């Protein structure tokens, strides 16, 4: 996979590679989502949410 200008590989390129190989599958997941890569504050918010009972554990 090629790298972007920041020297990173794009997730969509991995998805396309799986699609081309006929190995792409998915599951529909419902619930609350956080983009923790937006800022340090959003990562903190996602971490706090994940620690709540019922999210990752009973």
mmCIF file of the N, C-alpha and C atoms, coordinates in Angstrom:
data_MODEL
# 
_entry.id   MODEL 
# 
loop_
_atom_site.group_PDB 
_atom_site.id 
_atom_site.type_symbol 
_atom_site.label_atom_id 
_atom_site.label_alt_id 
_atom_site.label_comp_id 
_atom_site.label_asym_id 
_atom_site.label_entity_id 
_atom_site.label_seq_id 
_atom_site.pdbx_PDB_ins_code 
_atom_site.Cartn_x 
_atom_site.Cartn_y 
_atom_site.Cartn_z 
_atom_site.occupancy 
_atom_site.B_iso_or_equiv 
_atom_site.pdbx_formal_charge 
_atom_site.auth_seq_id 
_atom_site.auth_comp_id 
_atom_site.auth_asym_id 
_atom_site.auth_atom_id 
_atom_site.pdbx_PDB_model_num 
ATOM 1   N N  . UNK A 1 1  ? 0.837   -1.188  0.000  1.00 0.00 ? 1  UNK A N  1 
ATOM 2   C CA . UNK A 1 1  ? 0.000   0.000   0.000  1.00 0.00 ? 1  UNK A CA 1 
ATOM 3   C C  . UNK A 1 1  ? 0.877   1.245   0.000  1.00 0.00 ? 1  UNK A C  1 
ATOM 4   N N  . UNK A 1 2  ? 0.419   2.252   -0.682 1.00 0.00 ? 2  UNK A N  1 
ATOM 5   C CA . UNK A 1 2  ? 1.181   3.500   -0.748 1.00 0.00 ? 2  UNK A CA 1 
ATOM 6   C C  . UNK A 1 2  ? 0.953   4.324   0.535  1.00 0.00 ? 2  UNK A C  1 
ATOM 7   N N  . UNK A 1 3  ? 1.861   5.233   0.758  1.00 0.00 ? 3  UNK A N  1 
ATOM 8   C CA . UNK A 1 3  ? 1.761   6.107   1.921  1.00 0.00 ? 3  UNK A CA 1 
ATOM 9   C C  . UNK A 1 3  ? 1.233   7.472   1.501  1.00 0.00 ? 3  UNK A C  1 
ATOM 10  N N  . UNK A 1 4  ? 0.564   8.163   2.434  1.00 0.00 ? 4  UNK A N  1 
ATOM 11  C CA . UNK A 1 4  ? 0.093   9.515   2.151  1.00 0.00 ? 4  UNK A CA 1 
ATOM 12  C C  . UNK A 1 4  ? 1.220   10.519  2.394  1.00 0.00 ? 4  UNK A C  1 
ATOM 13  N N  . UNK A 1 5  ? 0.906   11.797  2.301  1.00 0.00 ? 5  UNK A N  1 
ATOM 14  C CA . UNK A 1 5  ? 1.928   12.840  2.474  1.00 0.00 ? 5  UNK A CA 1 
ATOM 15  C C  . UNK A 1 5  ? 2.548   12.839  3.864  1.00 0.00 ? 5  UNK A C  1 
ATOM 16  N N  . UNK A 1 6  ? 1.820   12.327  4.846  1.00 0.00 ? 6  UNK A N  1 
ATOM 17  C CA . UNK A 1 6  ? 2.344   12.277  6.224  1.00 0.00 ? 6  UNK A CA 1 
ATOM 18  C C  . UNK A 1 6  ? 3.137   11.003  6.475  1.00 0.00 ? 6  UNK A C  1 
ATOM 19  N N  . UNK A 1 7  ? 3.296   10.166  5.443  1.00 0.00 ? 7  UNK A N  1 
ATOM 20  C CA . UNK A 1 7  ? 4.043   8.925   5.602  1.00 0.00 ? 7  UNK A CA 1 
ATOM 21  C C  . UNK A 1 7  ? 3.211   7.802   6.201  1.00 0.00 ? 7  UNK A C  1 
ATOM 22  N N  . UNK A 1 8  ? 1.876   7.987   6.205  1.00 0.00 ? 8  UNK A N  1 
ATOM 23  C CA . UNK A 1 8  ? 0.975   6.987   6.775  1.00 0.00 ? 8  UNK A CA 1 
ATOM 24  C C  . UNK A 1 8  ? 0.277   6.227   5.663  1.00 0.00 ? 8  UNK A C  1 
ATOM 25  N N  . UNK A 1 9  ? -0.235  5.076   5.985  1.00 0.00 ? 9  UNK A N  1 
ATOM 26  C CA . UNK A 1 9  ? -1.045  4.321   5.043  1.00 0.00 ? 9  UNK A CA 1 
ATOM 27  C C  . UNK A 1 9  ? -2.514  4.564   5.369  1.00 0.00 ? 9  UNK A C  1 
ATOM 28  N N  . UNK A 1 10 ? -3.335  4.679   4.353  1.00 0.00 ? 10 UNK A N  1 
ATOM 29  C CA . UNK A 1 10 ? -4.747  4.968   4.542  1.00 0.00 ? 10 UNK A CA 1 
ATOM 30  C C  . UNK A 1 10 ? -5.537  3.683   4.793  1.00 0.00 ? 10 UNK A C  1 
ATOM 31  N N  . UNK A 1 11 ? -6.463  3.733   5.737  1.00 0.00 ? 11 UNK A N  1 
ATOM 32  C CA . UNK A 1 11 ? -7.294  2.571   6.056  1.00 0.00 ? 11 UNK A CA 1 
ATOM 33  C C  . UNK A 1 11 ? -8.120  2.145   4.848  1.00 0.00 ? 11 UNK A C  1 
ATOM 34  N N  . UNK A 1 12 ? -8.575  3.099   4.053  1.00 0.00 ? 12 UNK A N  1 
ATOM 35  C CA . UNK A 1 12 ? -9.400  2.754   2.897  1.00 0.00 ? 12 UNK A CA 1 
ATOM 36  C C  . UNK A 1 12 ? -8.617  1.905   1.892  1.00 0.00 ? 12 UNK A C  1 
ATOM 37  N N  . UNK A 1 13 ? -7.304  2.087   1.820  1.00 0.00 ? 13 UNK A N  1 
ATOM 38  C CA . UNK A 1 13 ? -6.496  1.260   0.932  1.00 0.00 ? 13 UNK A CA 1 
ATOM 39  C C  . UNK A 1 13 ? -6.503  -0.198  1.393  1.00 0.00 ? 13 UNK A C  1 
ATOM 40  N N  . UNK A 1 14 ? -6.498  -0.414  2.706  1.00 0.00 ? 14 UNK A N  1 
ATOM 41  C CA . UNK A 1 14 ? -6.584  -1.776  3.231  1.00 0.00 ? 14 UNK A CA 1 
ATOM 42  C C  . UNK A 1 14 ? -7.949  -2.377  2.909  1.00 0.00 ? 14 UNK A C  1 
ATOM 43  N N  . UNK A 1 15 ? -9.000  -1.580  3.041  1.00 0.00 ? 15 UNK A N  1 
ATOM 44  C CA . UNK A 1 15 ? -10.349 -2.052  2.714  1.00 0.00 ? 15 UNK A CA 1 
ATOM 45  C C  . UNK A 1 15 ? -10.413 -2.453  1.244  1.00 0.00 ? 15 UNK A C  1 
ATOM 46  N N  . UNK A 1 16 ? -9.873  -1.617  0.374  1.00 0.00 ? 16 UNK A N  1 
ATOM 47  C CA . UNK A 1 16 ? -9.878  -1.917  -1.067 1.00 0.00 ? 16 UNK A CA 1 
ATOM 48  C C  . UNK A 1 16 ? -9.097  -3.196  -1.372 1.00 0.00 ? 16 UNK A C  1 
ATOM 49  N N  . UNK A 1 17 ? -7.984  -3.408  -0.667 1.00 0.00 ? 17 UNK A N  1 
ATOM 50  C CA . UNK A 1 17 ? -7.190  -4.617  -0.888 1.00 0.00 ? 17 UNK A CA 1 
ATOM 51  C C  . UNK A 1 17 ? -7.990  -5.863  -0.498 1.00 0.00 ? 17 UNK A C  1 
ATOM 52  N N  . UNK A 1 18 ? -8.692  -5.817  0.626  1.00 0.00 ? 18 UNK A N  1 
ATOM 53  C CA . UNK A 1 18 ? -9.541  -6.938  1.020  1.00 0.00 ? 18 UNK A CA 1 
ATOM 54  C C  . UNK A 1 18 ? -10.664 -7.153  0.016  1.00 0.00 ? 18 UNK A C  1 
ATOM 55  N N  . UNK A 1 19 ? -11.240 -6.065  -0.495 1.00 0.00 ? 19 UNK A N  1 
ATOM 56  C CA . UNK A 1 19 ? -12.312 -6.158  -1.485 1.00 0.00 ? 19 UNK A CA 1 
ATOM 57  C C  . UNK A 1 19 ? -11.808 -6.836  -2.762 1.00 0.00 ? 19 UNK A C  1 
ATOM 58  N N  . UNK A 1 20 ? -10.657 -6.389  -3.252 1.00 0.00 ? 20 UNK A N  1 
ATOM 59  C CA . UNK A 1 20 ? -10.076 -6.985  -4.460 1.00 0.00 ? 20 UNK A CA 1 
ATOM 60  C C  . UNK A 1 20 ? -9.783  -8.465  -4.270 1.00 0.00 ? 20 UNK A C  1 
ATOM 61  N N  . UNK A 1 21 ? -9.375  -8.849  -3.071 1.00 0.00 ? 21 UNK A N  1 
ATOM 62  C CA . UNK A 1 21 ? -9.041  -10.243 -2.787 1.00 0.00 ? 21 UNK A CA 1 
ATOM 63  C C  . UNK A 1 21 ? -10.279 -11.093 -2.510 1.00 0.00 ? 21 UNK A C  1 
ATOM 64  N N  . UNK A 1 22 ? -11.456 -10.456 -2.495 1.00 0.00 ? 22 UNK A N  1 
ATOM 65  C CA . UNK A 1 22 ? -12.681 -11.199 -2.198 1.00 0.00 ? 22 UNK A CA 1 
ATOM 66  C C  . UNK A 1 22 ? -12.789 -11.611 -0.747 1.00 0.00 ? 22 UNK A C  1 
ATOM 67  N N  . UNK A 1 23 ? -12.116 -10.893 0.125  1.00 0.00 ? 23 UNK A N  1 
ATOM 68  C CA . UNK A 1 23 ? -12.065 -11.254 1.537  1.00 0.00 ? 23 UNK A CA 1 
ATOM 69  C C  . UNK A 1 23 ? -12.699 -10.203 2.437  1.00 0.00 ? 23 UNK A C  1 
ATOM 70  N N  . UNK A 1 24 ? -13.492 -9.314  1.857  1.00 0.00 ? 24 UNK A N  1 
ATOM 71  C CA . UNK A 1 24 ? -14.093 -8.247  2.642  1.00 0.00 ? 24 UNK A CA 1 
ATOM 72  C C  . UNK A 1 24 ? -15.431 -8.703  3.202  1.00 0.00 ? 24 UNK A C  1 
ATOM 73  N N  . UNK A 1 25 ? -15.617 -8.527  4.489  1.00 0.00 ? 25 UNK A N  1 
ATOM 74  C CA . UNK A 1 25 ? -16.899 -8.803  5.127  1.00 0.00 ? 25 UNK A CA 1 
ATOM 75  C C  . UNK A 1 25 ? -17.123 -7.726  6.181  1.00 0.00 ? 25 UNK A C  1 
ATOM 76  N N  . UNK A 1 26 ? -18.344 -7.646  6.680  1.00 0.00 ? 26 UNK A N  1 
ATOM 77  C CA . UNK A 1 26 ? -18.616 -6.628  7.684  1.00 0.00 ? 26 UNK A CA 1 
ATOM 78  C C  . UNK A 1 26 ? -19.757 -7.092  8.573  1.00 0.00 ? 26 UNK A C  1 
ATOM 79  N N  . UNK A 1 27 ? -19.834 -6.463  9.719  1.00 0.00 ? 27 UNK A N  1 
ATOM 80  C CA . UNK A 1 27 ? -20.944 -6.632  10.646 1.00 0.00 ? 27 UNK A CA 1 
ATOM 81  C C  . UNK A 1 27 ? -21.491 -5.248  10.939 1.00 0.00 ? 27 UNK A C  1 
ATOM 82  N N  . UNK A 1 28 ? -22.801 -5.142  11.012 1.00 0.00 ? 28 UNK A N  1 
ATOM 83  C CA . UNK A 1 28 ? -23.423 -3.870  11.361 1.00 0.00 ? 28 UNK A CA 1 
ATOM 84  C C  . UNK A 1 28 ? -23.413 -3.742  12.887 1.00 0.00 ? 28 UNK A C  1 
ATOM 85  N N  . UNK A 1 29 ? -22.874 -2.654  13.362 1.00 0.00 ? 29 UNK A N  1 
ATOM 86  C CA . UNK A 1 29 ? -22.752 -2.409  14.792 1.00 0.00 ? 29 UNK A CA 1 
ATOM 87  C C  . UNK A 1 29 ? -23.540 -1.148  15.124 1.00 0.00 ? 29 UNK A C  1 
ATOM 88  N N  . UNK A 1 30 ? -24.360 -1.224  16.150 1.00 0.00 ? 30 UNK A N  1 
ATOM 89  C CA . UNK A 1 30 ? -25.125 -0.050  16.559 1.00 0.00 ? 30 UNK A CA 1 
ATOM 90  C C  . UNK A 1 30 ? -24.582 0.473   17.879 1.00 0.00 ? 30 UNK A C  1 
ATOM 91  N N  . UNK A 1 31 ? -24.971 1.647   18.210 1.00 0.00 ? 31 UNK A N  1 
ATOM 92  C CA . UNK A 1 31 ? -24.544 2.220   19.480 1.00 0.00 ? 31 UNK A CA 1 
ATOM 93  C C  . UNK A 1 31 ? -23.848 3.548   19.276 1.00 0.00 ? 31 UNK A C  1 
ATOM 94  N N  . UNK A 1 32 ? -23.137 3.974   20.281 1.00 0.00 ? 32 UNK A N  1 
ATOM 95  C CA . UNK A 1 32 ? -22.470 5.266   20.258 1.00 0.00 ? 32 UNK A CA 1 
ATOM 96  C C  . UNK A 1 32 ? -21.046 5.104   19.740 1.00 0.00 ? 32 UNK A C  1 
ATOM 97  N N  . UNK A 1 33 ? -20.619 6.042   18.909 1.00 0.00 ? 33 UNK A N  1 
ATOM 98  C CA . UNK A 1 33 ? -19.279 6.017   18.323 1.00 0.00 ? 33 UNK A CA 1 
ATOM 99  C C  . UNK A 1 33 ? -18.562 7.310   18.639 1.00 0.00 ? 33 UNK A C  1 
ATOM 100 N N  . UNK A 1 34 ? -17.270 7.217   18.796 1.00 0.00 ? 34 UNK A N  1 
ATOM 101 C CA . UNK A 1 34 ? -16.429 8.389   19.025 1.00 0.00 ? 34 UNK A CA 1 
ATOM 102 C C  . UNK A 1 34 ? -15.276 8.353   18.039 1.00 0.00 ? 34 UNK A C  1 
ATOM 103 N N  . UNK A 1 35 ? -14.924 9.491   17.497 1.00 0.00 ? 35 UNK A N  1 
ATOM 104 C CA . UNK A 1 35 ? -13.705 9.611   16.701 1.00 0.00 ? 35 UNK A CA 1 
ATOM 105 C C  . UNK A 1 35 ? -12.638 10.142  17.645 1.00 0.00 ? 35 UNK A C  1 
ATOM 106 N N  . UNK A 1 36 ? -11.894 9.242   18.234 1.00 0.00 ? 36 UNK A N  1 
ATOM 107 C CA . UNK A 1 36 ? -10.917 9.607   19.252 1.00 0.00 ? 36 UNK A CA 1 
ATOM 108 C C  . UNK A 1 36 ? -9.661  10.233  18.655 1.00 0.00 ? 36 UNK A C  1 
ATOM 109 N N  . UNK A 1 37 ? -9.558  10.283  17.338 1.00 0.00 ? 37 UNK A N  1 
ATOM 110 C CA . UNK A 1 37 ? -8.369  10.847  16.706 1.00 0.00 ? 37 UNK A CA 1 
ATOM 111 C C  . UNK A 1 37 ? -8.496  12.342  16.438 1.00 0.00 ? 37 UNK A C  1 
ATOM 112 N N  . UNK A 1 38 ? -9.617  12.939  16.816 1.00 0.00 ? 38 UNK A N  1 
ATOM 113 C CA . UNK A 1 38 ? -9.844  14.353  16.517 1.00 0.00 ? 38 UNK A CA 1 
ATOM 114 C C  . UNK A 1 38 ? -9.008  15.259  17.415 1.00 0.00 ? 38 UNK A C  1 
ATOM 115 N N  . UNK A 1 39 ? -8.982  14.948  18.700 1.00 0.00 ? 39 UNK A N  1 
ATOM 116 C CA . UNK A 1 39 ? -8.254  15.799  19.641 1.00 0.00 ? 39 UNK A CA 1 
ATOM 117 C C  . UNK A 1 39 ? -7.986  15.006  20.914 1.00 0.00 ? 39 UNK A C  1 
ATOM 118 N N  . UNK A 1 40 ? -7.073  15.488  21.746 1.00 0.00 ? 40 UNK A N  1 
ATOM 119 C CA . UNK A 1 40 ? -6.852  14.811  23.031 1.00 0.00 ? 40 UNK A CA 1 
ATOM 120 C C  . UNK A 1 40 ? -8.123  14.775  23.881 1.00 0.00 ? 40 UNK A C  1 
ATOM 121 N N  . UNK A 1 41 ? -8.940  15.819  23.775 1.00 0.00 ? 41 UNK A N  1 
ATOM 122 C CA . UNK A 1 41 ? -10.180 15.862  24.552 1.00 0.00 ? 41 UNK A CA 1 
ATOM 123 C C  . UNK A 1 41 ? -11.150 14.773  24.095 1.00 0.00 ? 41 UNK A C  1 
ATOM 124 N N  . UNK A 1 42 ? -11.231 14.531  22.783 1.00 0.00 ? 42 UNK A N  1 
ATOM 125 C CA . UNK A 1 42 ? -12.148 13.501  22.294 1.00 0.00 ? 42 UNK A CA 1 
ATOM 126 C C  . UNK A 1 42 ? -11.672 12.107  22.701 1.00 0.00 ? 42 UNK A C  1 
ATOM 127 N N  . UNK A 1 43 ? -10.362 11.912  22.767 1.00 0.00 ? 43 UNK A N  1 
ATOM 128 C CA . UNK A 1 43 ? -9.836  10.636  23.250 1.00 0.00 ? 43 UNK A CA 1 
ATOM 129 C C  . UNK A 1 43 ? -10.207 10.446  24.712 1.00 0.00 ? 43 UNK A C  1 
ATOM 130 N N  . UNK A 1 44 ? -10.071 11.486  25.519 1.00 0.00 ? 44 UNK A N  1 
ATOM 131 C CA . UNK A 1 44 ? -10.437 11.409  26.932 1.00 0.00 ? 44 UNK A CA 1 
ATOM 132 C C  . UNK A 1 44 ? -11.922 11.101  27.087 1.00 0.00 ? 44 UNK A C  1 
ATOM 133 N N  . UNK A 1 45 ? -12.763 11.758  26.294 1.00 0.00 ? 45 UNK A N  1 
ATOM 134 C CA . UNK A 1 45 ? -14.203 11.514  26.358 1.00 0.00 ? 45 UNK A CA 1 
ATOM 135 C C  . UNK A 1 45 ? -14.540 10.066  26.000 1.00 0.00 ? 45 UNK A C  1 
ATOM 136 N N  . UNK A 1 46 ? -13.895 9.545   24.969 1.00 0.00 ? 46 UNK A N  1 
ATOM 137 C CA . UNK A 1 46 ? -14.136 8.154   24.561 1.00 0.00 ? 46 UNK A CA 1 
ATOM 138 C C  . UNK A 1 46 ? -13.671 7.187   25.649 1.00 0.00 ? 46 UNK A C  1 
ATOM 139 N N  . UNK A 1 47 ? -12.531 7.464   26.261 1.00 0.00 ? 47 UNK A N  1 
ATOM 140 C CA . UNK A 1 47 ? -12.033 6.607   27.339 1.00 0.00 ? 47 UNK A CA 1 
ATOM 141 C C  . UNK A 1 47 ? -12.990 6.609   28.530 1.00 0.00 ? 47 UNK A C  1 
ATOM 142 N N  . UNK A 1 48 ? -13.483 7.771   28.893 1.00 0.00 ? 48 UNK A N  1 
ATOM 143 C CA . UNK A 1 48 ? -14.420 7.864   30.022 1.00 0.00 ? 48 UNK A CA 1 
ATOM 144 C C  . UNK A 1 48 ? -15.706 7.107   29.713 1.00 0.00 ? 48 UNK A C  1 
ATOM 145 N N  . UNK A 1 49 ? -16.198 7.226   28.494 1.00 0.00 ? 49 UNK A N  1 
ATOM 146 C CA . UNK A 1 49 ? -17.403 6.509   28.102 1.00 0.00 ? 49 UNK A CA 1 
ATOM 147 C C  . UNK A 1 49 ? -17.171 4.992   28.162 1.00 0.00 ? 49 UNK A C  1 
ATOM 148 N N  . UNK A 1 50 ? -16.020 4.544   27.688 1.00 0.00 ? 50 UNK A N  1 
ATOM 149 C CA . UNK A 1 50 ? -15.719 3.112   27.650 1.00 0.00 ? 50 UNK A CA 1 
ATOM 150 C C  . UNK A 1 50 ? -15.584 2.508   29.045 1.00 0.00 ? 50 UNK A C  1 
ATOM 151 N N  . UNK A 1 51 ? -15.302 3.325   30.039 1.00 0.00 ? 51 UNK A N  1 
ATOM 152 C CA . UNK A 1 51 ? -15.164 2.817   31.410 1.00 0.00 ? 51 UNK A CA 1 
ATOM 153 C C  . UNK A 1 51 ? -16.511 2.664   32.115 1.00 0.00 ? 51 UNK A C  1 
ATOM 154 N N  . UNK A 1 52 ? -17.570 3.200   31.535 1.00 0.00 ? 52 UNK A N  1 
ATOM 155 C CA . UNK A 1 52 ? -18.888 3.115   32.166 1.00 0.00 ? 52 UNK A CA 1 
ATOM 156 C C  . UNK A 1 52 ? -19.395 1.679   32.170 1.00 0.00 ? 52 UNK A C  1 
ATOM 157 N N  . UNK A 1 53 ? -20.081 1.281   33.246 1.00 0.00 ? 53 UNK A N  1 
ATOM 158 C CA . UNK A 1 53 ? -20.681 -0.060  33.277 1.00 0.00 ? 53 UNK A CA 1 
ATOM 159 C C  . UNK A 1 53 ? -21.646 -0.252  32.097 1.00 0.00 ? 53 UNK A C  1 
ATOM 160 N N  . UNK A 1 54 ? -21.597 -1.432  31.517 1.00 0.00 ? 54 UNK A N  1 
ATOM 161 C CA . UNK A 1 54 ? -22.482 -1.759  30.418 1.00 0.00 ? 54 UNK A CA 1 
ATOM 162 C C  . UNK A 1 54 ? -21.888 -1.515  29.053 1.00 0.00 ? 54 UNK A C  1 
ATOM 163 N N  . UNK A 1 55 ? -20.771 -0.814  28.950 1.00 0.00 ? 55 UNK A N  1 
ATOM 164 C CA . UNK A 1 55 ? -20.171 -0.564  27.649 1.00 0.00 ? 55 UNK A CA 1 
ATOM 165 C C  . UNK A 1 55 ? -19.281 -1.739  27.244 1.00 0.00 ? 55 UNK A C  1 
ATOM 166 N N  . UNK A 1 56 ? -18.203 -1.938  27.983 1.00 0.00 ? 56 UNK A N  1 
ATOM 167 C CA . UNK A 1 56 ? -17.290 -3.045  27.696 1.00 0.00 ? 56 UNK A CA 1 
ATOM 168 C C  . UNK A 1 56 ? -17.419 -4.178  28.695 1.00 0.00 ? 56 UNK A C  1 
ATOM 169 N N  . UNK A 1 57 ? -18.162 -3.940  29.751 1.00 0.00 ? 57 UNK A N  1 
ATOM 170 C CA . UNK A 1 57 ? -18.272 -4.937  30.818 1.00 0.00 ? 57 UNK A CA 1 
ATOM 171 C C  . UNK A 1 57 ? -19.593 -4.725  31.543 1.00 0.00 ? 57 UNK A C  1 
ATOM 172 N N  . UNK A 1 58 ? -20.095 -5.769  32.195 1.00 0.00 ? 58 UNK A N  1 
ATOM 173 C CA . UNK A 1 58 ? -21.386 -5.635  32.910 1.00 0.00 ? 58 UNK A CA 1 
ATOM 174 C C  . UNK A 1 58 ? -21.292 -4.669  34.092 1.00 0.00 ? 58 UNK A C  1 
# 
